[in-house]
């Protein structure tokens, strides 16, 4: 079983969007997938409740912000959406479970500073010392100065940047129906699927 943790203590960076679409991708590859939601807002759990029966199945892993136990057996892949403010013993519990950590990052100075501190915590934490960590730029417009600041920041990291995702209504419209990019005809979301290629390759790597 592979546990993929989507984490960043900064709120509003797109963790739930990333977690649900990762789960959707893994399900599209035929994997038995569970999605856990430790965020008090329960956005990912709500999304699961909207998922149509005809879509590829994604099971629910019942977790809470206070108790994060090992996921149940029966799935080959588990995706965990984590809360804002993740730190201390909660962070330690999550890192003990993680086989891979995906860190979403938006191109703003506030997100960059918060994420820098979080990445330093990951590097210092014994439980995550050998756990692969990947960065995903969220809501990135390459034409902006903010995108330049983000590029400068990620260049300073000794971590892979898996991809940068644009701002688009596709994620919002699909989420409203419990769907992901990987549940609809590729032609409808071709530009977005192209941006996901590096993320998918990283997820598939042994």
C-alpha positions in Angstrom: 0.0 0.0 0.0 1.3 3.4 -1.0 0.2 6.4 1.1 0.4 9.8 -0.6 0.1 12.8 1.7 -0.9 16.2 0.3 0.3 18.7 2.8 1.0 22.4 3.4 0.2 24.2 6.6 -0.9 27.2 4.7 -4.7 27.3 4.1 -6.2 27.8 0.7 -3.4 26.5 -1.4 -5.4 23.9 -3.3 -4.7 20.8 -1.2 -8.2 19.3 -1.7 -8.1 20.0 -5.5 -4.7 18.2 -5.7 -5.7 15.3 -3.4 -9.0 14.6 -5.3 -7.4 14.7 -8.7 -4.5 12.5 -7.5 -7.1 10.0 -6.3 -8.9 10.3 -9.6 -5.7 9.7 -11.6 -4.9 6.6 -9.6 -8.4 5.2 -10.0 -8.2 5.8 -13.7 -5.1 3.5 -13.8 -7.2 0.7 -12.3 -5.8 1.0 -8.7 -8.0 0.4 -5.7 -7.9 3.8 -4.0 -8.9 5.3 -0.7 -9.2 9.0 0.0 -8.9 10.4 3.5 -9.7 13.8 4.7 -8.2 15.1 7.9 -9.2 18.7 7.3 -12.0 20.1 9.5 -13.7 21.6 6.5 -14.0 18.0 5.0 -13.9 19.3 1.4 -12.5 16.0 0.1 -15.1 13.9 2.0 -17.9 16.2 0.6 -16.4 15.6 -2.9 -16.6 11.9 -2.4 -20.3 12.2 -1.5 -20.9 13.9 -4.8 -19.1 11.3 -6.9 -21.4 9.5 -9.3 -21.9 5.8 -9.1 -20.8 5.4 -12.7 -17.4 7.0 -12.0 -14.4 4.8 -11.2 -14.7 3.9 -7.5 -12.7 5.8 -4.8 -13.2 4.6 -1.3 -13.4 6.7 1.8 -10.8 6.4 4.6 -12.3 7.8 7.8 -9.9 10.0 9.6 -10.1 13.1 11.7 -7.8 16.0 12.5 -7.2 14.5 15.9 -6.8 10.8 15.2 -4.9 9.6 12.1 -4.4 5.9 12.3 -3.1 3.5 9.6 -5.5 3.1 6.7 -7.5 -0.1 6.4 -6.3 -2.8 4.1 -7.9 -3.5 0.7 -6.4 -0.6 -1.3 -3.2 -0.3 -3.2 -3.1 3.5 -2.9 -4.3 5.9 -0.3 -4.4 9.7 -0.6 -4.6 11.9 2.5 -5.8 15.5 2.4 -4.4 17.3 5.4 -5.5 20.4 7.3 -4.1 23.9 7.4 -1.8 24.5 10.4 -0.5 20.9 10.3 2.4 20.8 12.8 3.6 19.2 16.0 2.5 15.7 16.8 -0.2 15.7 14.1 2.5 16.3 11.5 4.6 13.6 13.1 1.8 11.1 12.8 1.2 12.0 9.2 4.8 11.7 8.3 5.0 8.2 9.8 2.4 7.0 7.4 3.6 8.8 4.3 5.3 7.0 1.4 5.2 10.2 -0.7 4.5 13.8 0.1 3.1 16.3 -2.4 3.3 19.9 -1.4 1.1 22.4 -3.3 2.5 25.9 -3.5 0.9 29.1 -4.8 2.9 32.0 -6.2 2.5 34.5 -3.4 5.1 35.8 -0.9 3.0 34.6 2.0 2.7 31.0 0.6 6.3 30.9 -0.2 7.5 31.9 3.3 5.0 29.5 5.0 6.1 26.7 2.7 9.8 27.3 3.2 9.3 26.8 6.9 7.3 23.7 6.3 9.9 22.2 4.0 12.5 22.9 6.6 10.4 21.0 9.1 10.1 18.1 6.7 13.8 18.0 6.2 14.4 18.0 10.0 11.9 15.4 10.8 13.3 11.9 11.1 10.1 10.2 9.9 10.3 11.9 6.5 14.1 11.7 6.0 13.8 9.2 3.2 10.3 10.0 2.0 10.1 11.5 -1.5 8.7 15.0 -1.6 7.5 16.8 -4.7 6.3 20.4 -5.2 3.3 21.4 -7.4 2.8 25.0 -8.3 -0.9 25.9 -8.0 -2.9 28.6 -9.9 0.2 29.7 -11.7 0.1 32.3 -14.5 3.5 32.3 -16.1 3.1 35.9 -17.3 3.0 37.4 -13.8 5.8 38.7 -11.5 4.4 36.3 -8.8 5.2 33.4 -11.1 8.8 34.7 -11.4 9.1 34.8 -7.7 7.8 31.2 -7.4 10.3 30.0 -10.1 13.1 31.7 -8.2 12.1 30.1 -4.9 11.7 26.6 -6.3 15.1 26.9 -8.1 16.6 27.2 -4.6 15.1 23.9 -3.4 16.7 20.5 -3.7 13.3 19.0 -4.5 11.6 18.1 -7.8 8.9 20.4 -9.1 6.4 18.0 -10.5 4.4 20.5 -12.4 2.6 23.9 -12.4 -1.2 24.0 -12.7 -3.0 27.0 -14.2 -6.0 28.8 -12.9 -9.1 27.3 -14.7 -12.7 26.7 -14.0 -12.3 23.1 -15.1 -11.4 22.0 -11.5 -14.3 23.8 -10.0 -16.9 22.6 -12.4 -15.7 19.0 -12.2 -15.4 19.0 -8.4 -19.1 20.2 -8.2 -20.0 16.8 -9.7 -17.5 14.7 -7.7 -15.3 14.3 -10.8 -11.7 14.9 -11.8 -9.7 15.7 -15.0 -9.3 11.9 -15.4 -13.0 11.2 -15.4 -14.0 13.1 -18.6 -13.0 12.9 -22.2 -9.4 13.9 -22.6 -10.2 16.4 -25.3 -12.2 18.5 -22.9 -9.3 19.1 -20.5 -6.3 18.5 -22.8 -4.3 21.5 -21.7 -4.7 20.6 -18.0 -3.8 16.9 -18.6 -0.6 18.1 -20.2 0.3 20.0 -17.0 -0.3 16.8 -15.0 2.1 14.6 -17.0 5.1 15.2 -14.6 2.9 14.6 -11.5 1.5 11.4 -12.9 5.0 10.1 -13.8 6.2 10.8 -10.3 3.2 9.0 -8.8 3.9 6.0 -11.0 7.6 5.8 -10.2 8.6 2.9 -7.9 
